[in-house]
Amino acid sequence: MLRFAAPLFAVLTPLPAVADACDEMWFIRNLHFDRAGYCFGSTLGQNIFDNAGCTGKDIRLDAEAQAGVDHIKEMEGYHGCKVDTAAERIDMPNDYMFRKLEDLPAPSETGSACIGWRGPEIAVLAGHRMDAPVVGTVRPSMDIMWDYESFGPAGWEIVSVYEGSDWVGLGWVEGPIDPGHCTQLAG
């Protein structure tokens, strides 16, 4: 999936092309259900999530996950998303970034960016807690984007990390990130 050609230009249109955005929203929404034990009946759901360890179709999401799913459903409706669940796959080459997260975000309609980070290295975590596994690092000269919504506790931000035009990380940082360490702000 081509998420962004270059972060500076992407700020004006943070979501990828609508088909890719729909695939991403479907994936994140259903990753919430997979983690809650949902047993998928569709070809796509079974291929993407494999039903290993599923417990049934009558599952409950915690409040944070439910808020994320509700937000995603609203966005899917707004964009007219109709993912073909009879298909065998979707365009989600970066699914591993989401799978590493303990706490899932939801795509945002807006975005902003710190172009050219000049501050210290920042650990990017799998969840919004200090002892969560480190899944990446923001290093000087990288770009930081805020292109996802968080439904977790205050004081945490979900960020996408770019090295040039390559999307290299996704995760949680204890925020806020000091904009004084950015070469340029966009969005």
Secondary structure, DSSP 8 states (H G I E B T S, - for coil): ----S-HHHHTTS-S--HHHHHHHHHHHHHHHHHHTTB---SHHHHHHHTTTT--BS-----HHHHHHHHHHHHHHHHHT----TTSS--S-TTHHHHHT-SS--EEEEEEEEEEEE-S--EEEESSSSTTS-EEEEE-TT-EEEEEEE--S-TTEEEEEEEETTEEEEEEEEES---GGGEEEEE-
